[in-house]
């Protein structure tokens, strides 16, 4: 496996965090940091991916992730096509695999895919001759979210190793939680998951994390508090008695935050449900909340992923040399 210019081992796709090496993750984080100054400059466009075509194929609604990928690709000089699934042939009965083969015939260099079914992105990657990036598949993984969270933490704390991170809320339905658990453990952090029993996966004990059903014990002395959105759209049945009761026990406010370390960082993948999983006062705390930094790092991380996957010269078989 060859390395690109940043020393990141060349990956054919980015389908998940699970299975990546610490060196690959560190390389992607290092590469993403090289794009920060570019994104803060007046002239943000470069020609690293000039002539490349990237298709955003989102089967679920998205604002942050799709926009972030589009901005990232354009700032590297690529052409971007946003496919509107609501008006595409998918709505006319075309299967995922037929869609994949149709897009593949157009010779894109990368396809960014979000899909409501776990494993769908992996399946699509097997049917195309270009790089595929998982922008979230069902309850499985969301790798670029974990990478942007990691670079945000690393810039504030210097390293992930040895940190104690609490991931709180709807663990069961969260692909963000799964990707973050994988990445944090690979990079030497300790992970706690905190939430009601009804929102814990049945296999949570096999994830290698500490499980807490109380914010008081779960947040005790943690370095990072990572809140999750309550994903009511994925719930079939009643998982919490009421929104107000959920916030009372598991919503992050000043009182619960006091259990963590005095300088603990506050994170949220967005979109936030204020008054549900997080109080506005702590979400907008300029000293401890890094939620807006996460959004900024999202662009640089996605630039790094696109660069790492398709930044080299492509050979006649469609692979990157």
C-alpha positions as CSV (number, residue, x, y, z in Angstrom):
1,X,0.0,0.0,0.0
2,X,1.6,3.3,-1.1
3,X,1.7,6.5,0.8
4,X,0.5,9.9,-0.4
5,X,2.3,13.1,0.1
6,X,1.3,13.5,3.7
7,X,2.4,10.0,4.7
8,X,-1.1,8.7,5.0
9,X,-1.3,5.0,3.8
10,X,-3.3,5.0,0.6
11,X,-6.8,3.8,1.2
12,X,-9.2,2.6,-1.6
13,X,-12.2,3.8,0.4
14,X,-13.1,5.3,3.7
15,X,-16.0,3.2,5.0
16,X,-15.4,3.3,8.7
17,X,-13.0,3.9,11.5
18,X,-13.0,0.3,12.7
19,X,-9.9,-1.4,11.4
20,X,-7.8,1.7,10.7
21,X,-4.4,1.9,12.3
22,X,-3.2,4.6,14.7
23,X,-0.8,5.7,12.0
24,X,-3.5,6.1,9.4
25,X,-5.7,8.1,11.7
26,X,-2.8,10.3,12.8
27,X,-1.9,10.9,9.2
28,X,-5.4,12.0,8.3
29,X,-5.5,14.3,11.4
30,X,-2.1,15.8,10.5
31,X,-3.2,16.3,6.9
32,X,-6.4,18.0,8.0
33,X,-4.4,20.5,10.1
34,X,-2.4,21.6,7.1
35,X,-5.6,22.9,5.5
36,X,-6.7,25.1,8.4
37,X,-4.7,28.2,7.3
38,X,-6.0,27.8,3.8
39,X,-9.6,27.7,5.0
40,X,-9.0,30.9,7.1
41,X,-7.4,32.8,4.2
42,X,-9.1,35.1,1.7
43,X,-8.2,32.9,-1.2
44,X,-9.4,29.5,-0.1
45,X,-9.2,27.6,-3.4
46,X,-6.3,25.4,-4.5
47,X,-5.9,23.0,-7.5
48,X,-5.0,19.9,-5.7
49,X,-8.0,18.0,-7.1
50,X,-8.4,20.0,-10.3
51,X,-10.1,18.0,-13.0
52,X,-11.5,15.5,-10.5
53,X,-15.3,14.8,-10.2
54,X,-16.9,14.1,-6.8
55,X,-20.6,13.0,-6.5
56,X,-22.5,13.6,-3.3
57,X,-25.1,10.8,-3.1
58,X,-27.3,11.4,0.0
59,X,-30.3,9.1,0.7
60,X,-30.9,10.9,4.0
61,X,-31.4,14.6,4.6
62,X,-28.2,16.4,5.6
63,X,-27.2,20.0,5.9
64,X,-23.8,20.1,7.6
65,X,-22.2,17.0,6.2
66,X,-23.2,17.4,2.6
67,X,-22.4,21.1,2.6
68,X,-19.1,20.4,4.3
69,X,-18.1,17.8,1.7
70,X,-19.1,20.2,-1.1
71,X,-17.1,23.1,0.3
72,X,-14.1,20.8,0.9
73,X,-14.1,19.5,-2.6
74,X,-14.5,22.9,-4.2
75,X,-11.7,24.4,-2.1
76,X,-9.4,21.6,-3.5
77,X,-10.5,22.5,-7.1
78,X,-12.7,19.6,-7.8
79,X,-16.0,19.5,-9.7
80,X,-19.0,18.6,-7.4
81,X,-22.3,17.1,-8.3
82,X,-25.0,16.9,-5.7
83,X,-27.5,14.2,-6.5
84,X,-31.0,14.9,-5.3
85,X,-32.3,11.4,-4.4
86,X,-35.9,12.7,-4.0
87,X,-36.1,13.5,-7.7
88,X,-33.7,10.7,-9.0
89,X,-34.4,7.3,-10.5
90,X,-34.2,5.9,-7.0
91,X,-37.7,7.2,-6.5
92,X,-38.7,5.4,-9.6
93,X,-37.7,2.0,-8.3
94,X,-34.0,1.9,-9.3
95,X,-32.0,-0.2,-6.8
96,X,-28.9,1.0,-5.0
97,X,-26.7,-1.3,-7.1
98,X,-28.2,0.0,-10.3
99,X,-27.6,3.5,-9.1
100,X,-24.0,2.6,-8.3
101,X,-23.4,1.2,-11.8
102,X,-25.0,4.1,-13.5
103,X,-22.8,6.6,-11.5
104,X,-19.7,4.4,-12.1
105,X,-20.3,4.7,-15.9
106,X,-19.9,8.5,-15.5
107,X,-16.3,8.0,-14.3
108,X,-16.3,10.0,-11.1
109,X,-13.2,10.0,-9.0
110,X,-15.1,9.7,-5.7
111,X,-18.6,9.2,-4.4
112,X,-19.6,10.4,-1.0
113,X,-22.6,8.4,0.3
114,X,-25.1,8.7,3.1
115,X,-27.7,5.9,3.4
116,X,-30.3,4.9,5.9
117,X,-29.3,1.2,5.9
118,X,-26.2,0.0,7.7
119,X,-23.7,-1.6,5.3
120,X,-25.2,0.0,2.2
121,X,-22.1,2.1,1.6
122,X,-19.8,-0.9,1.8
123,X,-22.0,-2.7,-0.7
124,X,-21.9,0.2,-3.1
125,X,-18.1,0.5,-2.8
126,X,-17.8,-3.1,-4.2
127,X,-19.6,-2.1,-7.4
128,X,-17.7,1.0,-8.5
129,X,-14.2,1.8,-9.7
130,X,-13.7,5.0,-7.7
131,X,-13.1,5.9,-4.1
132,X,-16.2,5.8,-1.8
133,X,-16.5,7.8,1.4
134,X,-19.1,6.9,4.0
135,X,-20.9,10.0,5.1
136,X,-23.1,7.9,7.5
137,X,-24.8,4.5,7.0
138,X,-27.7,3.7,9.3
139,X,-26.6,3.0,12.8
140,X,-23.2,1.7,11.7
141,X,-20.5,4.4,11.3
142,X,-19.8,8.1,10.4
143,X,-16.0,8.1,10.1
144,X,-15.5,11.7,9.1
145,X,-17.4,12.9,12.1
146,X,-15.1,10.9,14.4
147,X,-12.1,12.3,12.6
148,X,-13.2,15.9,12.9
149,X,-14.0,15.4,16.6
150,X,-10.5,13.9,17.1
151,X,-8.7,16.8,15.4
152,X,-10.8,19.3,17.5
153,X,-9.8,17.5,20.7
154,X,-6.2,17.1,19.7
155,X,-5.9,20.9,18.9
156,X,-7.1,21.7,22.4
157,X,-5.5,18.9,24.4
158,X,-2.4,18.1,22.3
159,X,-3.1,14.3,22.3
160,X,-6.0,11.9,22.6
161,X,-4.0,9.3,24.6
162,X,-5.0,9.0,28.2
163,X,-8.0,11.2,27.9
164,X,-11.3,10.2,29.6
165,X,-14.2,10.9,27.2
166,X,-17.9,10.6,28.1
167,X,-20.3,10.0,25.2
168,X,-23.8,10.8,26.4
169,X,-27.3,10.3,25.2
170,X,-28.8,8.1,22.5
171,X,-26.0,5.6,22.1
172,X,-28.3,2.9,20.5
173,X,-29.2,4.8,17.4
174,X,-25.9,6.8,17.0
175,X,-23.4,6.0,14.2
176,X,-21.4,8.9,15.5
177,X,-21.0,7.2,18.9
178,X,-19.8,4.0,17.2
179,X,-17.2,5.7,15.1
180,X,-16.0,7.8,18.0
181,X,-15.7,4.8,20.3
182,X,-13.5,3.0,17.7
183,X,-11.3,6.0,17.1
184,X,-10.8,7.1,20.7
185,X,-9.9,3.5,21.7
186,X,-7.5,3.1,18.8
187,X,-5.8,6.3,19.8
188,X,-5.5,5.4,23.5
189,X,-8.3,7.3,25.1
190,X,-10.8,5.8,27.7
191,X,-14.4,5.9,26.8
192,X,-17.6,6.0,28.9
193,X,-21.1,5.8,27.5
194,X,-23.8,7.5,29.5
195,X,-27.6,7.2,29.0
196,X,-30.8,5.5,30.0
197,X,-30.8,1.7,29.6
198,X,-33.5,2.0,26.9
199,X,-31.0,3.9,24.7
200,X,-28.0,1.5,25.2
201,X,-27.2,-1.1,22.5
202,X,-27.6,-4.7,23.5
203,X,-24.0,-5.4,22.7
204,X,-22.6,-2.3,24.6
205,X,-20.7,-4.6,27.0
206,X,-18.6,-5.9,24.1
207,X,-17.5,-2.4,23.0
208,X,-14.8,-2.1,25.6
209,X,-16.4,1.0,27.2
210,X,-17.5,1.9,30.7
211,X,-21.3,1.9,30.9
212,X,-23.1,4.4,33.1
213,X,-26.8,5.1,33.6
214,X,-26.3,8.3,35.5
215,X,-24.8,11.6,34.5
216,X,-23.4,12.0,38.0
217,X,-21.2,8.9,37.8
218,X,-20.7,9.0,34.0
219,X,-19.3,12.6,33.9
220,X,-17.1,12.3,37.1
221,X,-13.7,13.7,36.3
222,X,-14.0,13.4,32.5
223,X,-11.9,15.5,30.1
224,X,-14.4,15.6,27.3
225,X,-18.2,15.6,27.4
226,X,-19.6,14.6,24.0
227,X,-23.4,15.0,23.8
228,X,-25.5,13.2,21.2
229,X,-28.8,14.1,19.5
230,X,-31.9,12.2,20.5
231,X,-32.7,10.5,17.2
232,X,-36.4,10.2,17.4
233,X,-36.7,9.6,13.6
234,X,-34.9,6.2,14.1
235,X,-37.0,5.2,17.1
236,X,-39.9,2.8,16.6
237,X,-41.7,2.8,19.9
238,X,-41.2,4.8,23.1
239,X,-37.6,5.0,24.4
240,X,-38.0,7.9,26.8
241,X,-41.0,8.8,28.9
242,X,-41.0,12.4,27.8
243,X,-38.6,15.1,26.5
244,X,-38.7,17.0,29.7
245,X,-37.9,14.0,31.8
246,X,-35.1,13.0,29.5
247,X,-33.5,16.5,29.8
248,X,-33.9,16.4,33.6
249,X,-31.9,13.2,33.9
250,X,-29.6,13.3,30.8
251,X,-29.6,16.8,29.4
252,X,-26.3,18.6,29.9
253,X,-26.7,21.7,32.0
254,X,-24.4,23.6,34.5
255,X,-25.3,21.3,37.4
256,X,-24.4,18.1,35.5
257,X,-21.3,19.7,33.9
258,X,-19.9,20.3,37.4
259,X,-19.3,16.6,37.8
260,X,-16.7,16.8,35.0
261,X,-13.2,18.3,35.2
262,X,-13.3,22.1,35.5
263,X,-11.8,22.5,32.1
264,X,-13.7,19.7,30.4
265,X,-14.6,20.4,26.8
266,X,-18.2,20.3,25.5
267,X,-18.9,18.7,22.1
268,X,-21.9,18.0,20.0
269,X,-22.1,16.6,16.4
270,X,-25.1,18.7,15.5
271,X,-27.8,19.5,14.9
272,X,-28.4,20.4,18.5
273,X,-31.8,20.1,20.2
274,X,-31.5,22.8,22.8
275,X,-33.4,22.0,25.9
276,X,-33.5,18.3,25.0
277,X,-29.9,17.0,25.2
278,X,-28.1,20.2,25.9
279,X,-28.9,23.6,27.6
280,X,-28.1,26.7,25.7
281,X,-26.0,28.1,28.5
282,X,-23.4,25.4,28.2
283,X,-23.7,25.0,24.4
284,X,-22.7,28.6,24.0
285,X,-20.0,28.7,26.6
286,X,-17.1,30.3,24.8
287,X,-14.5,28.9,27.1
288,X,-15.5,25.3,27.1
289,X,-17.8,24.6,24.1
290,X,-16.0,23.6,20.9
291,X,-19.1,22.9,18.9
292,X,-18.4,25.7,16.3
293,X,-14.7,24.4,16.0
294,X,-16.1,21.0,15.2
295,X,-17.9,22.5,12.2
296,X,-14.8,24.3,11.0
297,X,-12.7,21.2,11.4
298,X,-15.3,19.2,9.5
299,X,-14.3,21.0,6.3
300,X,-10.5,20.5,6.8
301,X,-11.0,16.8,7.7
302,X,-13.1,16.2,4.6
303,X,-10.5,18.0,2.5
304,X,-7.9,15.7,4.0
305,X,-10.0,12.6,3.3
306,X,-10.5,13.6,-0.3
307,X,-6.9,14.4,-0.8
308,X,-5.8,11.1,0.8
309,X,-8.1,9.0,-1.4
310,X,-7.9,10.7,-4.8
311,X,-5.1,13.3,-4.5
312,X,-2.6,11.3,-6.6
313,X,-2.5,10.3,-10.2
314,X,-5.1,7.7,-11.3
315,X,-4.0,4.8,-13.4
316,X,-5.9,3.1,-16.3
317,X,-7.7,0.8,-13.8
318,X,-9.1,3.7,-11.8
319,X,-6.9,3.2,-8.8
320,X,-4.8,6.0,-7.3
321,X,-1.0,5.6,-7.7
